[in-house]
Amino acid sequence: MKSCLRLLSRFTLISVLFSLSHAVFASQSDVLSAVKTALPQYEVESAELHEGAGLYVVTLKNGPTLHVTQDGKYFVAGDLYRIDETSIENETEKAKLAKIEAIPEAQMIVYKAKDEKAHITVFTDVDCGYCRMLHKEVPKLNEAGVTVRYLAYPRAGIGSEAYTKMVSIWCSADPKEWLTQAKLGAEIPENKCVNPVADQYKLGNEVGVRGTPSIVLSDGEFLPGYLPATELVKRLGL
């Protein structure tokens, strides 16, 4: 409860209600059509009905998450929170975490702590300066019991130079070593294989990654940007 209140006091959550139309909709496709009409500048990536809230959770590419009424008349832009007698739970972060945790570690590049107490999942780009700063602190995180799991997020998109580098790393015989070498500025031998880089990039867009590094804590909290190892350890409660 206290951590949630600290989060809410740190950020001002502004949720604005928009009228979409005066028609009554009965299906998911009608709700999506209303959103597309109201916000044509965004591409709709997904929409799922949240049974508890009775709202459609609509994910926009490079845009906010929307929570849309089933009649299609209104939506709220922002995170969805569930309140009970003792706590506040961020349902939006919970849903993002579920999608990330569904990815097998075999598809990630993982720097495992010997005595694991927690883990973080990091969307990374090999050419990102702050990603390189974070990677230098992986040994400190491992020593503190934090496993670091990397997902690929080439900021320039699929088909970019960074994307090609990350495919080569994921397809190499030793991805951990080549990821470290890439973050030190080394040339990466080109490799090709069936790989998850494009899917991980798309997932990043879906869960709201806007830059790198984007760090997801093991409790679902989303940290957009670099934090020193000591601060990350504190955030994890270690």
Secondary structure by P-SEA (a helix, b strand, c coil): caaaaaaaaabbbbbbbbbccccccccaaaaaaaaaaaccccccccccccccccccccccccbbbbbbcccccccccbbbbbbcccccccaaaaaaaaaaaacccccccccccccccbbbbbbcccccaaaaaaaaaaaaaaaacbbbbbbbbcccccccaaaaaaaaaaacccaaaaaaaaaacccccccccccaaaaaaaaaaaaccccccbbbccccccccccccaaaaaaaacc
